[in-house]
Amino acid sequence: MLQTDVEHAEFEALRELLRVLGKGELSGLSKRARTLLNHAIAAATAPSYRARLLLQRKAQMWQHEGHLERAAEGLGRLIRAFSRK
């Protein structure tokens, strides 16, 4: 789960949230941990929110790793163009 693009503050918020959940209480959460909890609850209960997260993840993949996909699509167009001639 831990990736190099996760901010330290987000990682600490996750640790805080997991620690508090392990104790079975939700009082005293930092603002960032409370926000993370709200996102987790929405992802678990709202299908539209899950769909939005999926689209966001795909957009991020396209932005960060999309150069390979775009190159493959461009090469595919070239191959199709040459194979038609």
C-alpha positions as CSV (number, residue, x, y, z in Angstrom):
1,M,0.0,0.0,0.0
2,L,2.8,2.4,0.7
3,Q,4.0,4.0,-2.5
4,T,6.7,6.6,-3.1
5,D,4.1,9.1,-4.2
6,V,2.3,9.1,-0.8
7,E,3.0,12.2,1.3
8,H,4.4,11.6,4.7
9,A,1.4,13.4,6.3
10,E,-1.0,11.1,4.5
11,F,0.9,8.1,5.7
12,E,0.9,9.4,9.2
13,A,-2.9,10.0,9.0
14,L,-3.4,6.4,7.9
15,R,-1.3,5.1,10.8
16,E,-3.3,7.3,13.2
17,L,-6.6,6.1,11.8
18,L,-5.6,2.5,12.0
19,R,-4.3,2.9,15.5
20,V,-7.5,4.5,16.7
21,L,-9.7,2.0,14.9
22,G,-7.7,-0.8,16.5
23,K,-8.7,0.6,19.9
24,G,-12.3,0.8,18.9
25,E,-12.7,4.6,19.3
26,L,-12.8,7.5,17.0
27,S,-12.4,10.4,19.3
28,G,-9.4,12.7,19.0
29,L,-8.6,12.2,15.3
30,S,-6.6,14.8,13.5
31,K,-8.3,16.7,10.7
32,R,-6.4,14.7,8.0
33,A,-7.2,11.3,9.7
34,R,-10.9,12.3,10.0
35,T,-10.9,13.2,6.2
36,L,-9.4,9.8,5.4
37,L,-12.1,8.1,7.5
38,N,-14.8,10.0,5.7
39,H,-13.4,9.0,2.3
40,A,-13.1,5.3,3.5
41,I,-16.7,5.3,4.6
42,A,-17.9,6.9,1.4
43,A,-15.9,4.4,-0.7
44,A,-17.4,1.5,1.3
45,T,-21.0,2.7,1.1
46,A,-21.6,4.8,-2.0
47,P,-21.3,3.1,-5.4
48,S,-21.1,6.5,-7.2
49,Y,-18.2,7.4,-5.0
50,R,-16.4,4.1,-5.8
51,A,-17.0,4.8,-9.5
52,R,-15.5,8.3,-9.1
53,L,-12.4,6.8,-7.4
54,L,-12.0,4.3,-10.2
55,L,-12.1,7.0,-12.8
56,Q,-9.7,9.1,-10.8
57,R,-7.3,6.2,-10.5
58,K,-7.4,5.6,-14.2
59,A,-6.8,9.2,-15.0
60,Q,-3.8,9.2,-12.7
61,M,-2.4,6.1,-14.3
62,W,-2.9,7.8,-17.7
63,Q,-1.1,10.9,-16.5
64,H,1.8,9.1,-14.8
65,E,2.2,5.9,-16.8
66,G,0.2,6.8,-19.9
67,H,3.2,7.5,-22.0
68,L,3.6,3.7,-22.7
69,E,-0.1,3.4,-23.6
70,R,-0.1,6.4,-25.8
71,A,3.0,5.2,-27.5
72,A,1.4,1.8,-28.1
73,E,-1.7,3.4,-29.5
74,G,0.3,5.6,-31.8
75,L,2.3,2.6,-33.0
76,G,-0.9,0.6,-33.5
77,R,-2.2,3.4,-35.7
78,L,1.0,3.3,-37.8
79,I,0.8,-0.4,-38.2
80,R,-2.8,-0.3,-39.3
81,A,-2.0,2.5,-41.8
82,F,1.0,0.5,-43.2
83,S,-1.0,-2.7,-43.4
84,R,-3.8,-1.1,-45.4
85,K,-1.3,-0.1,-48.1
